[in-house]
Amino acid sequence: MKHMLIMRATQEAIDASKEMDFEEILNAMGAYNEQLMQAGVMVAGEGLAEEPGYLVEFGGEEPIVSDGPYGEVHELFNGFWILQTSTAEEALEWAKRCPLGKGSTLEVRRVHDESDFAEWSDNEYIEKEAAWREELGTD
């Protein structure tokens, strides 16, 4: 099963990171990512830049695009990992090992898989998605 670890920071975490040696942060995150790779659980992971950022809101006749950053600091995603694990508990164990400091959080969410859509297995796009995943190498 796949889980997404979504990194968020508060202003407290941002302020604390400014007091740290950036190379230490890079080394800690690099070592964590290396552990995920060596364990064979990391599917993807990226840090997210603050700018440029955009918010596309739907609700009217046309989507409305706003420039970012957007929202409060604690609402922003700072990065993510996608892990392939045997259980949710294993994903949680990896999340707890992440070298984030005070004021940071990781939201752990299960990624949908084909079993979530079994009722609609004859849907054209549900059928196509399996082929797309194989083509992209993301199954």
C-alpha positions as CSV (number, residue, x, y, z in Angstrom):
1,M,0.0,0.0,0.0
2,K,1.1,3.5,-0.7
3,H,1.1,6.4,1.8
4,M,1.9,10.0,1.3
5,L,3.8,11.8,4.0
6,I,3.0,15.5,3.7
7,M,5.4,17.9,5.5
8,R,4.1,21.0,7.1
9,A,5.8,23.6,9.2
10,T,4.6,26.3,11.6
11,Q,6.3,29.7,11.9
12,E,8.1,28.2,15.0
13,A,9.6,25.6,12.8
14,I,10.6,28.1,10.1
15,D,12.2,30.3,12.7
16,A,14.1,27.4,14.3
17,S,15.4,26.3,10.9
18,K,17.0,29.7,10.3
19,E,19.1,29.1,13.4
20,M,20.4,25.8,12.1
21,D,23.3,25.1,9.8
22,F,21.6,24.5,6.4
23,E,24.2,21.8,5.5
24,E,23.1,19.9,8.7
25,I,19.5,20.0,7.5
26,L,20.6,18.8,4.0
27,N,22.6,16.0,5.5
28,A,19.9,14.9,7.9
29,M,17.2,14.8,5.1
30,G,19.7,13.2,2.7
31,A,20.4,10.4,5.2
32,Y,16.7,9.9,5.8
33,N,16.0,9.7,2.1
34,E,18.9,7.2,1.7
35,Q,17.4,5.0,4.5
36,L,14.0,5.0,2.7
37,M,15.7,4.1,-0.6
38,Q,17.9,1.3,0.9
39,A,14.7,-0.1,2.6
40,G,13.0,-0.1,-0.8
41,V,10.0,1.9,0.5
42,M,10.5,5.3,-1.2
43,V,8.5,5.8,-4.4
44,A,9.0,9.6,-4.7
45,G,9.8,12.6,-2.6
46,E,10.3,16.3,-3.2
47,G,10.6,19.5,-1.3
48,L,8.3,22.3,-2.4
49,A,9.4,25.9,-3.1
50,E,7.3,28.7,-1.6
51,E,7.3,30.7,-4.8
52,P,6.0,30.8,-7.4
53,G,2.9,29.3,-6.1
54,Y,-0.6,29.5,-7.4
55,L,-4.1,28.7,-6.1
56,V,-6.7,27.6,-8.6
57,E,-10.2,27.9,-7.1
58,F,-13.2,26.3,-8.7
59,G,-16.8,27.4,-8.0
60,G,-17.8,29.8,-10.7
61,E,-18.1,29.6,-14.4
62,E,-14.3,29.8,-14.8
63,P,-11.5,28.8,-12.4
64,I,-9.9,31.8,-10.6
65,V,-6.1,31.8,-10.3
66,S,-4.4,33.6,-7.4
67,D,-0.7,34.1,-6.9
68,G,0.9,32.5,-3.9
69,P,2.2,31.9,-1.4
70,Y,-1.3,31.3,-0.2
71,G,-2.9,30.6,3.2
72,E,-1.3,30.6,6.6
73,V,2.1,29.1,7.1
74,H,0.8,26.0,8.9
75,E,-1.5,25.3,5.9
76,L,1.3,25.1,3.3
77,F,2.9,21.9,2.3
78,N,6.7,22.1,2.4
79,G,7.4,18.7,0.8
80,F,6.2,15.2,0.5
81,W,7.3,11.5,0.2
82,I,5.3,8.6,-1.3
83,L,6.2,5.4,0.4
84,Q,5.2,1.8,-0.6
85,T,4.9,-0.2,2.6
86,S,3.2,-3.4,3.7
87,T,1.1,-1.7,6.4
88,A,-0.1,1.7,7.6
89,E,1.9,1.0,10.8
90,E,5.1,0.7,8.8
91,A,4.4,4.1,7.0
92,L,3.9,5.6,10.5
93,E,7.2,4.2,11.7
94,W,9.0,5.8,8.8
95,A,7.2,9.1,9.4
96,K,8.3,9.1,13.1
97,R,12.0,8.7,11.9
98,C,11.9,11.8,9.8
99,P,14.4,14.4,11.0
100,L,12.0,17.3,11.3
101,G,12.3,19.8,14.1
102,K,10.0,21.4,16.7
103,G,6.9,22.9,15.1
104,S,6.9,20.6,12.0
105,T,4.3,17.9,11.3
106,L,3.9,15.1,8.9
107,E,0.4,14.2,7.7
108,V,0.3,10.5,6.7
109,R,-2.4,9.7,4.1
110,R,-3.1,6.4,2.3
111,V,-3.0,6.8,-1.5
112,H,-6.0,5.3,-3.2
113,D,-5.5,2.1,-5.1
114,E,-7.6,0.1,-7.5
115,S,-9.4,-1.8,-4.7
116,D,-11.0,1.5,-3.6
117,F,-12.8,1.6,-7.0
118,A,-13.7,-2.1,-7.3
119,E,-17.4,-1.2,-7.6
120,W,-16.6,0.8,-10.8
121,S,-14.0,-1.7,-12.2
122,D,-15.8,-1.6,-15.6
123,N,-15.5,2.1,-15.9
124,E,-13.4,3.1,-19.0
125,Y,-11.0,5.2,-17.1
126,I,-10.6,2.9,-14.2
127,E,-9.5,0.2,-16.7
128,K,-7.2,2.7,-18.5
129,E,-5.6,3.8,-15.3
130,A,-4.0,0.3,-14.7
131,A,-2.4,0.6,-18.2
132,W,-1.2,4.2,-17.5
133,R,0.4,3.1,-14.2
134,E,2.3,0.4,-16.0
135,E,3.3,2.7,-18.8
136,L,4.6,5.3,-16.2
137,G,6.2,2.6,-14.1
138,T,4.2,3.7,-11.0
139,D,2.2,0.5,-10.2
